[in-house]
Amino acid sequence: EITLEQERMTLTRSKTKTARIRCKLSGTDFGSAYIHWYQQKEGQALNRILYIAGATPVYDQDSNKPFFTAEKDTNAKESILNVRNLDTSHSATYYCACWDSHSDTEYICILHKNHKPH
């Protein structure tokens, strides 16, 4: 069984600060997993920000680079999305999804994380 763990549902940070959103994965080979990070603003569709398979994230839009980065810690089996230089436009629900590149099955693992900067 593939599961994701989270620390808490709501995360609040001051403007210009950095928020770190964690996604811990178990039940599959974390080293071969592609971790996708999504943002969903209220009333809008999901928007993929980036994905990370190795050490370097791959961005869907270059405009996300100044604000978002991700890490993949294979030892801890977790990915961390960093939201930098926060402003009110970052107030959203953040999701992670995973895909195991060694499997014929695409595993979609959803993590709900709310981040509402003040």
A tleap script that builds the chain and sets N, CA, C and O, in Angstrom:
source leaprc.protein.ff14SB
mol = sequence {
  NGLU ILE THR LEU GLU GLN GLU ARG MET THR
  LEU THR ARG SER LYS THR LYS THR ALA ARG
  ILE ARG CYS LYS LEU SER GLY THR ASP PHE
  GLY SER ALA TYR ILE HIE TRP TYR GLN GLN
  LYS GLU GLY GLN ALA LEU ASN ARG ILE LEU
  TYR ILE ALA GLY ALA THR PRO VAL TYR ASP
  GLN ASP SER ASN LYS PRO PHE PHE THR ALA
  GLU LYS ASP THR ASN ALA LYS GLU SER ILE
  LEU ASN VAL ARG ASN LEU ASP THR SER HIE
  SER ALA THR TYR TYR CYS ALA CYS TRP ASP
  SER HIE SER ASP THR GLU TYR ILE CYS ILE
  LEU HIE LYS ASN HIE LYS PRO CHIE
}
set mol.1.N position { 0.850 -1.189 0.000 }
set mol.1.CA position { 0.000 0.000 0.000 }
set mol.1.C position { 0.888 1.243 0.000 }
set mol.1.O position { 1.822 1.360 0.794 }
set mol.2.N position { 0.585 2.140 -0.883 }
set mol.2.CA position { 1.343 3.385 -0.980 }
set mol.2.C position { 0.638 4.446 -0.166 }
set mol.2.O position { -0.566 4.652 -0.316 }
set mol.3.N position { 1.380 5.121 0.694 }
set mol.3.CA position { 0.787 6.165 1.525 }
set mol.3.C position { 1.676 7.398 1.536 }
set mol.3.O position { 2.880 7.325 1.289 }
set mol.4.N position { 1.053 8.526 1.827 }
set mol.4.CA position { 1.757 9.783 2.052 }
set mol.4.C position { 1.403 10.277 3.435 }
set mol.4.O position { 0.271 10.120 3.893 }
set mol.5.N position { 2.376 10.874 4.100 }
set mol.5.CA position { 2.136 11.429 5.423 }
set mol.5.C position { 2.361 12.927 5.391 }
set mol.5.O position { 3.136 13.439 4.583 }
set mol.6.N position { 1.676 13.615 6.278 }
set mol.6.CA position { 1.846 15.062 6.379 }
set mol.6.C position { 1.922 15.455 7.845 }
set mol.6.O position { 1.418 14.749 8.719 }
set mol.7.N position { 2.557 16.590 8.100 }
set mol.7.CA position { 2.693 17.062 9.472 }
set mol.7.C position { 1.426 17.738 9.967 }
set mol.7.O position { 0.964 17.468 11.076 }
set mol.8.N position { 0.868 18.613 9.151 }
set mol.8.CA position { -0.349 19.340 9.529 }
set mol.8.C position { -1.013 19.865 8.267 }
set mol.8.O position { -0.395 19.940 7.205 }
set mol.9.N position { -2.278 20.225 8.399 }
set mol.9.CA position { -3.049 20.631 7.230 }
set mol.9.C position { -2.873 22.101 6.868 }
set mol.9.O position { -2.879 22.452 5.688 }
set mol.10.N position { -2.719 22.955 7.861 }
set mol.10.CA position { -2.664 24.387 7.590 }
set mol.10.C position { -1.303 24.942 7.977 }
set mol.10.O position { -0.766 24.649 9.045 }
set mol.11.N position { -0.770 25.740 7.089 }
set mol.11.CA position { 0.547 26.331 7.302 }
set mol.11.C position { 0.434 27.820 7.040 }
set mol.11.O position { 0.001 28.230 5.963 }
set mol.12.N position { 0.818 28.635 8.015 }
set mol.12.CA position { 0.725 30.081 7.874 }
set mol.12.C position { 2.113 30.686 8.076 }
set mol.12.O position { 2.804 30.388 9.050 }
set mol.13.N position { 2.497 31.531 7.143 }
set mol.13.CA position { 3.788 32.218 7.233 }
set mol.13.C position { 3.596 33.683 6.875 }
set mol.13.O position { 2.642 34.043 6.185 }
set mol.14.N position { 4.507 34.524 7.347 }
set mol.14.CA position { 4.458 35.950 7.035 }
set mol.14.C position { 4.915 36.195 5.604 }
set mol.14.O position { 5.627 35.382 5.015 }
set mol.15.N position { 4.497 37.321 5.061 }
set mol.15.CA position { 4.945 37.722 3.729 }
set mol.15.C position { 6.455 37.828 3.718 }
set mol.15.O position { 7.079 38.158 4.727 }
set mol.16.N position { 7.026 37.549 2.577 }
set mol.16.CA position { 8.464 37.561 2.275 }
set mol.16.C position { 9.219 36.380 2.915 }
set mol.16.O position { 10.414 36.221 2.663 }
set mol.17.N position { 8.565 35.564 3.720 }
set mol.17.CA position { 9.218 34.410 4.340 }
set mol.17.C position { 9.143 33.201 3.411 }
set mol.17.O position { 8.631 33.296 2.296 }
set mol.18.N position { 9.661 32.059 3.882 }
set mol.18.CA position { 9.633 30.809 3.125 }
set mol.18.C position { 8.793 29.785 3.859 }
set mol.18.O position { 8.914 29.625 5.074 }
set mol.19.N position { 7.941 29.089 3.120 }
set mol.19.CA position { 7.160 27.979 3.671 }
set mol.19.C position { 7.739 26.681 3.125 }
set mol.19.O position { 8.088 26.593 1.947 }
set mol.20.N position { 7.839 25.671 3.993 }
set mol.20.CA position { 8.327 24.350 3.594 }
set mol.20.C position { 7.189 23.353 3.784 }
set mol.20.O position { 6.688 23.178 4.895 }
set mol.21.N position { 6.783 22.702 2.696 }
set mol.21.CA position { 5.671 21.761 2.725 }
set mol.21.C position { 6.231 20.374 2.441 }
set mol.21.O position { 6.845 20.146 1.399 }
set mol.22.N position { 6.019 19.449 3.371 }
set mol.22.CA position { 6.631 18.125 3.293 }
set mol.22.C position { 5.659 17.076 2.774 }
set mol.22.O position { 4.462 17.115 3.058 }
set mol.23.N position { 6.203 16.141 2.008 }
set mol.23.CA position { 5.453 15.031 1.442 }
set mol.23.C position { 6.269 13.769 1.680 }
set mol.23.O position { 7.283 13.553 1.016 }
set mol.24.N position { 5.835 12.930 2.622 }
set mol.24.CA position { 6.584 11.711 2.968 }
set mol.24.C position { 5.881 10.515 2.336 }
set mol.24.O position { 4.675 10.329 2.496 }
set mol.25.N position { 6.652 9.715 1.621 }
set mol.25.CA position { 6.113 8.609 0.831 }
set mol.25.C position { 6.585 7.280 1.392 }
set mol.25.O position { 7.745 7.139 1.778 }
set mol.26.N position { 5.685 6.306 1.437 }
set mol.26.CA position { 6.085 4.948 1.802 }
set mol.26.C position { 5.312 3.960 0.939 }
set mol.26.O position { 4.266 4.294 0.382 }
set mol.27.N position { 5.831 2.752 0.832 }
set mol.27.CA position { 5.151 1.704 0.088 }
set mol.27.C position { 5.604 1.562 -1.346 }
set mol.27.O position { 5.057 0.744 -2.087 }
set mol.28.N position { 6.592 2.339 -1.757 }
set mol.28.CA position { 7.146 2.219 -3.102 }
set mol.28.C position { 8.612 2.652 -3.055 }
set mol.28.O position { 9.074 3.179 -2.043 }
set mol.29.N position { 9.321 2.435 -4.124 }
set mol.29.CA position { 10.733 2.801 -4.189 }
set mol.29.C position { 10.846 4.310 -4.359 }
set mol.29.O position { 10.626 4.836 -5.450 }
set mol.30.N position { 11.189 4.999 -3.285 }
set mol.30.CA position { 11.249 6.458 -3.329 }
set mol.30.C position { 12.302 6.944 -4.317 }
set mol.30.O position { 12.122 7.978 -4.961 }
set mol.31.N position { 13.394 6.208 -4.438 }
set mol.31.CA position { 14.465 6.625 -5.331 }
set mol.31.C position { 14.034 6.733 -6.781 }
set mol.31.O position { 14.536 7.584 -7.515 }
set mol.32.N position { 13.103 5.872 -7.207 }
set mol.32.CA position { 12.647 5.897 -8.597 }
set mol.32.C position { 11.344 6.678 -8.773 }
set mol.32.O position { 10.806 6.747 -9.879 }
set mol.33.N position { 10.841 7.260 -7.698 }
set mol.33.CA position { 9.559 7.967 -7.761 }
set mol.33.C position { 9.734 9.380 -8.311 }
set mol.33.O position { 10.675 10.094 -7.964 }
set mol.34.N position { 8.813 9.752 -9.165 }
set mol.34.CA position { 8.697 11.134 -9.619 }
set mol.34.C position { 7.678 11.812 -8.720 }
set mol.34.O position { 6.538 11.357 -8.624 }
set mol.35.N position { 8.073 12.899 -8.058 }
set mol.35.CA position { 7.172 13.627 -7.168 }
set mol.35.C position { 6.729 14.898 -7.879 }
set mol.35.O position { 7.552 15.728 -8.265 }
set mol.36.N position { 5.438 15.038 -8.044 }
set mol.36.CA position { 4.843 16.196 -8.718 }
set mol.36.C position { 4.187 17.081 -7.666 }
set mol.36.O position { 3.499 16.588 -6.771 }
set mol.37.N position { 4.399 18.370 -7.775 }
set mol.37.CA position { 3.784 19.337 -6.857 }
set mol.37.C position { 2.798 20.217 -7.614 }
set mol.37.O position { 3.107 20.764 -8.672 }
set mol.38.N position { 1.605 20.338 -7.043 }
set mol.38.CA position { 0.513 21.099 -7.647 }
set mol.38.C position { 0.034 22.184 -6.701 }
set mol.38.O position { 0.148 22.066 -5.481 }
set mol.39.N position { -0.497 23.230 -7.282 }
set mol.39.CA position { -1.124 24.321 -6.537 }
set mol.39.C position { -2.568 24.434 -7.023 }
set mol.39.O position { -2.837 24.364 -8.223 }
set mol.40.N position { -3.491 24.610 -6.079 }
set mol.40.CA position { -4.879 24.852 -6.460 }
set mol.40.C position { -5.413 26.031 -5.661 }
set mol.40.O position { -5.568 25.967 -4.441 }
set mol.41.N position { -5.687 27.107 -6.383 }
set mol.41.CA position { -6.301 28.270 -5.767 }
set mol.41.C position { -7.810 28.065 -5.743 }
set mol.41.O position { -8.369 27.347 -6.572 }
set mol.42.N position { -8.449 28.700 -4.787 }
set mol.42.CA position { -9.885 28.496 -4.596 }
set mol.42.C position { -10.661 28.780 -5.883 }
set mol.42.O position { -10.501 29.834 -6.498 }
set mol.43.N position { -11.502 27.827 -6.278 }
set mol.43.CA position { -12.335 27.985 -7.466 }
set mol.43.C position { -11.618 27.765 -8.777 }
set mol.43.O position { -12.195 28.002 -9.839 }
set mol.44.N position { -10.352 27.312 -8.734 }
set mol.44.CA position { -9.578 27.117 -9.957 }
set mol.44.C position { -9.134 25.662 -10.086 }
set mol.44.O position { -9.185 24.893 -9.126 }
set mol.45.N position { -8.700 25.305 -11.283 }
set mol.45.CA position { -8.208 23.950 -11.539 }
set mol.45.C position { -6.825 23.757 -10.936 }
set mol.45.O position { -6.137 24.725 -10.611 }
set mol.46.N position { -6.428 22.503 -10.789 }
set mol.46.CA position { -5.066 22.192 -10.351 }
set mol.46.C position { -4.060 22.710 -11.369 }
set mol.46.O position { -4.293 22.658 -12.577 }
set mol.47.N position { -2.955 23.204 -10.867 }
set mol.47.CA position { -1.890 23.715 -11.714 }
set mol.47.C position { -0.576 23.084 -11.243 }
set mol.47.O position { -0.149 23.308 -10.111 }
set mol.48.N position { 0.065 22.291 -12.118 }
set mol.48.CA position { 1.328 21.703 -11.706 }
set mol.48.C position { 2.404 22.770 -11.705 }
set mol.48.O position { 2.553 23.520 -12.670 }
set mol.49.N position { 3.150 22.832 -10.615 }
set mol.49.CA position { 4.243 23.787 -10.467 }
set mol.49.C position { 5.530 23.188 -11.017 }
set mol.49.O position { 6.236 23.812 -11.809 }
set mol.50.N position { 5.824 21.955 -10.576 }
set mol.50.CA position { 7.082 21.308 -10.928 }
set mol.50.C position { 6.991 19.834 -10.608 }
set mol.50.O position { 6.040 19.373 -9.977 }
set mol.51.N position { 8.004 19.098 -11.057 }
set mol.51.CA position { 8.193 17.735 -10.568 }
set mol.51.C position { 9.671 17.532 -10.319 }
set mol.51.O position { 10.515 18.252 -10.852 }
set mol.52.N position { 9.971 16.532 -9.494 }
set mol.52.CA position { 11.361 16.238 -9.172 }
set mol.52.C position { 11.544 14.726 -9.155 }
set mol.52.O position { 10.784 13.999 -8.515 }
set mol.53.N position { 12.563 14.269 -9.867 }
set mol.53.CA position { 12.896 12.847 -9.898 }
set mol.53.C position { 14.263 12.604 -9.262 }
set mol.53.O position { 14.464 11.614 -8.558 }
set mol.54.N position { 15.195 13.515 -9.516 }
set mol.54.CA position { 16.539 13.409 -8.958 }
set mol.54.C position { 16.816 14.596 -8.046 }
set mol.54.O position { 16.064 14.874 -7.113 }
set mol.55.N position { 17.906 15.283 -8.335 }
set mol.55.CA position { 18.311 16.404 -7.486 }
set mol.55.C position { 17.742 17.740 -7.942 }
set mol.55.O position { 17.649 18.677 -7.150 }
set mol.56.N position { 17.360 17.833 -9.217 }
set mol.56.CA position { 16.962 19.123 -9.780 }
set mol.56.C position { 15.501 19.100 -10.212 }
set mol.56.O position { 15.100 18.220 -10.974 }
set mol.57.N position { 14.693 20.059 -9.734 }
set mol.57.CA position { 13.295 20.098 -10.166 }
set mol.57.C position { 13.165 20.538 -11.623 }
set mol.57.O position { 14.010 21.259 -12.152 }
set mol.58.N position { 12.088 20.087 -12.250 }
set mol.58.CA position { 11.739 20.477 -13.614 }
set mol.58.C position { 10.456 21.294 -13.527 }
set mol.58.O position { 9.447 20.825 -13.001 }
set mol.59.N position { 10.502 22.521 -14.046 }
set mol.59.CA position { 9.395 23.466 -13.899 }
set mol.59.C position { 8.483 23.446 -15.116 }
set mol.59.O position { 8.934 23.299 -16.252 }
set mol.60.N position { 7.181 23.597 -14.850 }
set mol.60.CA position { 6.228 23.723 -15.950 }
set mol.60.C position { 6.305 25.113 -16.581 }
set mol.60.O position { 6.113 25.265 -17.787 }
set mol.61.N position { 6.587 26.122 -15.758 }
set mol.61.CA position { 6.707 27.496 -16.244 }
set mol.61.C position { 7.923 28.137 -15.592 }
set mol.61.O position { 8.132 27.998 -14.387 }
set mol.62.N position { 8.718 28.832 -16.378 }
set mol.62.CA position { 9.898 29.511 -15.830 }
set mol.62.C position { 9.526 30.552 -14.788 }
set mol.62.O position { 10.330 30.860 -13.908 }
set mol.63.N position { 8.327 31.093 -14.874 }
set mol.63.CA position { 7.904 32.123 -13.921 }
set mol.63.C position { 7.775 31.576 -12.500 }
set mol.63.O position { 7.705 32.352 -11.548 }
set mol.64.N position { 7.744 30.252 -12.343 }
set mol.64.CA position { 7.672 29.656 -11.004 }
set mol.64.C position { 9.035 29.569 -10.322 }
set mol.64.O position { 9.106 29.414 -9.103 }
set mol.65.N position { 10.117 29.665 -11.093 }
set mol.65.CA position { 11.460 29.446 -10.544 }
set mol.65.C position { 11.838 30.375 -9.393 }
set mol.65.O position { 12.466 29.917 -8.438 }
set mol.66.N position { 11.479 31.673 -9.442 }
set mol.66.CA position { 11.879 32.531 -8.321 }
set mol.66.C position { 11.166 32.203 -7.002 }
set mol.66.O position { 11.649 32.570 -5.931 }
set mol.67.N position { 10.034 31.524 -7.075 }
set mol.67.CA position { 9.201 31.325 -5.884 }
set mol.67.C position { 9.190 29.896 -5.363 }
set mol.67.O position { 9.022 29.683 -4.163 }
set mol.68.N position { 9.366 28.916 -6.238 }
set mol.68.CA position { 9.214 27.524 -5.846 }
set mol.68.C position { 10.473 26.732 -6.149 }
set mol.68.O position { 11.097 26.900 -7.197 }
set mol.69.N position { 10.833 25.871 -5.218 }
set mol.69.CA position { 11.863 24.883 -5.465 }
set mol.69.C position { 11.469 23.631 -4.701 }
set mol.69.O position { 10.611 23.677 -3.819 }
set mol.70.N position { 12.092 22.526 -5.037 }
set mol.70.CA position { 11.769 21.272 -4.354 }
set mol.70.C position { 13.041 20.494 -4.085 }
set mol.70.O position { 14.043 20.630 -4.787 }
set mol.71.N position { 12.972 19.680 -3.055 }
set mol.71.CA position { 14.062 18.794 -2.688 }
set mol.71.C position { 13.502 17.376 -2.635 }
set mol.71.O position { 12.307 17.171 -2.425 }
set mol.72.N position { 14.382 16.412 -2.828 }
set mol.72.CA position { 13.997 15.008 -2.702 }
set mol.72.C position { 15.042 14.336 -1.834 }
set mol.72.O position { 16.185 14.152 -2.255 }
set mol.73.N position { 14.653 13.969 -0.622 }
set mol.73.CA position { 15.556 13.334 0.331 }
set mol.73.C position { 15.276 11.830 0.325 }
set mol.73.O position { 14.310 11.364 0.929 }
set mol.74.N position { 16.135 11.079 -0.368 }
set mol.74.CA position { 15.910 9.646 -0.522 }
set mol.74.C position { 16.011 8.925 0.815 }
set mol.74.O position { 15.259 7.979 1.053 }
set mol.75.N position { 16.910 9.339 1.688 }
set mol.75.CA position { 17.065 8.685 2.993 }
set mol.75.C position { 15.816 8.844 3.852 }
set mol.75.O position { 15.379 7.892 4.498 }
set mol.76.N position { 15.245 10.039 3.859 }
set mol.76.CA position { 14.041 10.303 4.650 }
set mol.76.C position { 12.762 9.919 3.907 }
set mol.76.O position { 11.677 9.932 4.489 }
set mol.77.N position { 12.888 9.578 2.631 }
set mol.77.CA position { 11.742 9.253 1.772 }
set mol.77.C position { 10.704 10.366 1.784 }
set mol.77.O position { 9.510 10.132 1.966 }
set mol.78.N position { 11.200 11.590 1.584 }
set mol.78.CA position { 10.285 12.717 1.538 }
set mol.78.C position { 10.743 13.756 0.527 }
set mol.78.O position { 11.928 13.890 0.222 }
set mol.79.N position { 9.768 14.477 0.028 }
set mol.79.CA position { 10.034 15.626 -0.828 }
set mol.79.C position { 9.546 16.856 -0.092 }
set mol.79.O position { 8.553 16.808 0.635 }
set mol.80.N position { 10.250 17.954 -0.285 }
set mol.80.CA position { 9.877 19.214 0.353 }
set mol.80.C position { 9.705 20.260 -0.732 }
set mol.80.O position { 10.601 20.482 -1.546 }
set mol.81.N position { 8.547 20.899 -0.735 }
set mol.81.CA position { 8.304 22.042 -1.607 }
set mol.81.C position { 8.592 23.298 -0.809 }
set mol.81.O position { 8.004 23.512 0.251 }
set mol.82.N position { 9.496 24.132 -1.311 }
set mol.82.CA position { 9.806 25.410 -0.685 }
set mol.82.C position { 9.115 26.515 -1.472 }
set mol.82.O position { 9.305 26.645 -2.681 }
set mol.83.N position { 8.310 27.307 -0.771 }
set mol.83.CA position { 7.648 28.459 -1.378 }
set mol.83.C position { 8.339 29.685 -0.804 }
set mol.83.O position { 8.181 29.997 0.377 }
set mol.84.N position { 9.110 30.384 -1.644 }
set mol.84.CA position { 9.972 31.471 -1.175 }
set mol.84.C position { 9.350 32.827 -1.451 }
set mol.84.O position { 8.509 32.984 -2.337 }
set mol.85.N position { 9.789 33.803 -0.666 }
set mol.85.CA position { 9.369 35.193 -0.871 }
set mol.85.C position { 7.843 35.287 -0.982 }
set mol.85.O position { 7.296 35.798 -1.959 }
set mol.86.N position { 7.189 34.781 0.045 }
set mol.86.CA position { 5.733 34.637 0.035 }
set mol.86.C position { 4.999 35.948 -0.174 }
set mol.86.O position { 5.410 37.007 0.300 }
set mol.87.N position { 3.889 35.837 -0.907 }
set mol.87.CA position { 2.923 36.933 -0.960 }
set mol.87.C position { 1.536 36.313 -1.047 }
set mol.87.O position { 1.405 35.090 -1.081 }
set mol.88.N position { 0.509 37.141 -1.082 }
set mol.88.CA position { -0.861 36.626 -1.019 }
set mol.88.C position { -1.219 35.761 -2.218 }
set mol.88.O position { -2.157 34.968 -2.133 }
set mol.89.N position { -0.507 35.885 -3.326 }
set mol.89.CA position { -0.798 35.049 -4.497 }
set mol.89.C position { -0.464 33.579 -4.248 }
set mol.89.O position { -0.888 32.716 -5.016 }
set mol.90.N position { 0.283 33.285 -3.197 }
set mol.90.CA position { 0.639 31.909 -2.878 }
set mol.90.C position { -0.374 31.223 -1.970 }
set mol.90.O position { -0.210 30.049 -1.636 }
set mol.91.N position { -1.405 31.930 -1.573 }
set mol.91.CA position { -2.433 31.343 -0.722 }
set mol.91.C position { -3.228 30.332 -1.550 }
set mol.91.O position { -3.944 30.706 -2.479 }
set mol.92.N position { -3.096 29.047 -1.206 }
set mol.92.CA position { -3.673 27.985 -2.020 }
set mol.92.C position { -3.585 26.674 -1.256 }
set mol.92.O position { -3.012 26.606 -0.169 }
set mol.93.N position { -4.163 25.636 -1.843 }
set mol.93.CA position { -3.967 24.272 -1.376 }
set mol.93.C position { -2.908 23.646 -2.264 }
set mol.93.O position { -2.970 23.757 -3.488 }
set mol.94.N position { -1.933 22.984 -1.643 }
set mol.94.CA position { -0.843 22.358 -2.377 }
set mol.94.C position { -0.973 20.843 -2.275 }
set mol.94.O position { -1.300 20.301 -1.219 }
set mol.95.N position { -0.714 20.176 -3.386 }
set mol.95.CA position { -0.832 18.728 -3.459 }
set mol.95.C position { 0.480 18.154 -3.980 }
set mol.95.O position { 1.174 18.776 -4.784 }
set mol.96.N position { 0.801 16.966 -3.511 }
set mol.96.CA position { 1.865 16.233 -4.186 }
set mol.96.C position { 1.277 14.950 -4.741 }
set mol.96.O position { 0.338 14.382 -4.183 }
set mol.97.N position { 1.840 14.511 -5.838 }
set mol.97.CA position { 1.469 13.242 -6.450 }
set mol.97.C position { 2.752 12.510 -6.782 }
set mol.97.O position { 3.794 13.133 -6.989 }
set mol.98.N position { 2.679 11.182 -6.834 }
set mol.98.CA position { 3.895 10.428 -7.130 }
set mol.98.C position { 3.639 9.420 -8.232 }
set mol.98.O position { 2.528 8.917 -8.401 }
set mol.99.N position { 4.690 9.142 -8.972 }
set mol.99.CA position { 4.664 8.122 -10.018 }
set mol.99.C position { 5.948 7.332 -9.898 }
set mol.99.O position { 7.038 7.903 -9.900 }
set mol.100.N position { 5.822 6.013 -9.794 }
set mol.100.CA position { 6.983 5.140 -9.666 }
set mol.100.C position { 7.414 4.702 -11.057 }
set mol.100.O position { 6.679 3.996 -11.748 }
set mol.101.N position { 8.591 5.117 -11.461 }
set mol.101.CA position { 9.067 4.843 -12.818 }
set mol.101.C position { 9.379 3.370 -13.051 }
set mol.101.O position { 9.554 2.959 -14.198 }
set mol.102.N position { 9.452 2.563 -11.992 }
set mol.102.CA position { 9.746 1.131 -12.136 }
set mol.102.C position { 8.483 0.282 -12.167 }
set mol.102.O position { 8.568 -0.946 -12.177 }
set mol.103.N position { 7.334 0.905 -12.181 }
set mol.103.CA position { 6.083 0.164 -12.132 }
set mol.103.C position { 5.276 0.396 -13.397 }
set mol.103.O position { 5.380 1.449 -14.027 }
set mol.104.N position { 4.470 -0.594 -13.764 }
set mol.104.CA position { 3.554 -0.434 -14.886 }
set mol.104.C position { 2.335 0.386 -14.486 }
set mol.104.O position { 1.591 0.868 -15.339 }
set mol.105.N position { 2.142 0.537 -13.190 }
set mol.105.CA position { 0.982 1.252 -12.681 }
set mol.105.C position { 1.382 2.659 -12.278 }
set mol.105.O position { 2.425 2.863 -11.656 }
set mol.106.N position { 0.561 3.613 -12.628 }
set mol.106.CA position { 0.801 4.983 -12.196 }
set mol.106.C position { 0.092 5.193 -10.869 }
set mol.106.O position { -1.137 5.150 -10.803 }
set mol.107.N position { 0.845 5.414 -9.833 }
set mol.107.CA position { 0.281 5.641 -8.512 }
set mol.107.C position { 0.072 7.133 -8.320 }
set mol.107.O position { 1.010 7.924 -8.427 }
set mol.108.N position { -1.136 7.498 -8.043 }
set mol.108.CA position { -1.419 8.898 -7.735 }
set mol.108.C position { -1.649 8.991 -6.234 }
set mol.108.O position { -2.628 8.465 -5.705 }
set mol.109.N position { -0.748 9.653 -5.575 }
set mol.109.CA position { -0.792 9.776 -4.127 }
set mol.109.C position { -1.038 11.245 -3.817 }
set mol.109.O position { -0.217 12.096 -4.158 }
set mol.110.N position { -2.132 11.542 -3.190 }
set mol.110.CA position { -2.531 12.930 -2.992 }
set mol.110.C position { -2.239 13.354 -1.561 }
set mol.110.O position { -2.568 12.646 -0.609 }
set mol.111.N position { -1.636 14.485 -1.429 }
set mol.111.CA position { -1.376 15.092 -0.125 }
set mol.111.C position { -2.006 16.467 -0.122 }
set mol.111.O position { -1.650 17.308 -0.947 }
set mol.112.N position { -2.927 16.714 0.779 }
set mol.112.CA position { -3.541 18.020 0.906 }
set mol.112.C position { -2.712 18.858 1.870 }
set mol.112.O position { -2.477 18.459 3.011 }
set mol.113.N position { -2.281 19.996 1.412 }
set mol.113.CA position { -1.565 20.925 2.262 }
set mol.113.C position { -2.097 22.308 2.003 }
set mol.113.O position { -2.046 22.791 0.872 }
set mol.114.N position { -2.591 22.935 3.000 }
set mol.114.CA position { -3.081 24.311 2.850 }
set mol.114.C position { -1.995 25.263 3.289 }
set mol.114.O position { -1.335 25.047 4.305 }
set mol.115.N position { -1.818 26.302 2.530 }
set mol.115.CA position { -0.817 27.309 2.879 }
set mol.115.C position { -1.452 28.677 2.654 }
set mol.115.O position { -1.758 29.039 1.518 }
set mol.116.N position { -1.646 29.420 3.706 }
set mol.116.CA position { -2.304 30.703 3.600 }
set mol.116.C position { -1.428 31.768 4.243 }
set mol.116.O position { -1.531 32.002 5.447 }
set mol.117.N position { -0.568 32.419 3.467 }
set mol.117.CA position { 0.290 33.446 4.060 }
set mol.117.C position { -0.506 34.687 4.455 }
set mol.117.O position { -1.492 35.058 3.818 }
set mol.118.N position { -0.045 35.298 5.512 }
set mol.118.CA position { -0.651 36.558 5.984 }
set mol.118.C position { 0.314 37.712 5.783 }
set mol.118.O position { -0.009 38.852 6.117 }
savepdb mol mol.pdb
quit
